Amino acid sequence: AADGDLRLFKSIASALDGGKGRVKEAVEAVRNCGAGALHTAAGRGRTPMCAYLVEELGVDVNAADDKGATPLTYALRWRAVDTVRYLFDHGADAEKPGEQGFTPLHVAAGAGLCEMIEVLLSKGADVNCFSYRGTLLHSAIIGKQVAAVKLLLDHHADCNKPVSLHYTPLIAALHARSLKCVKLLIE
């Protein structure tokens, strides 16, 4: 799945299946460091491979790896824009939290992946997506990702939504010692 060679992948998958007609199950049984074939293909930006796995084999687009990360998270981390679009268009949940409470959107915000955030928001993802770790603004602020903070605010992110009683994005910016983020929030 990593190299994107569909012909070779189909041949190997068929051999793993042993002619039982259960290629999907054979493919899903193979894991690499806790990640399935769809995670691997998504992480490498192999959109045609993702299409084969999702559309022909019926692999779950929201399947979690051993740490709760989805294929969408892998595609985001590797900045595979076309794959992000494909996965989202085929049902990937940008708000599904992983084991540590981070959604794919939180990962993108915390890493300052503005292009990825823009793609997901343009496809209808919630700019005020919340997990027990906070909002997207919290993630961007804690990661000191000023451009991501600005982008989220431009998309009308709620700059007053607290994680707990008082931990608003402004308090997060103060804790992160990010004067630029503080200024953006106050404006």
Secondary structure, DSSP 8 states (H G I E B T S, - for coil): --S--HHHHHHHHHHHHTTSS-HHHHHHH--BTTB-HHHHHHHTT-HHHHHIIIIIS---TT---TTS--HHHHHHHTT-HHHHHHHHHTT--TT---TTS--HHHHHHHTT-HHHHHHHHHTT--TT-EETTEEHHHHHHHTT-HHHHHHHHHTT--TT--SSSS--HHHHHHHTT-HHHHHHHH-
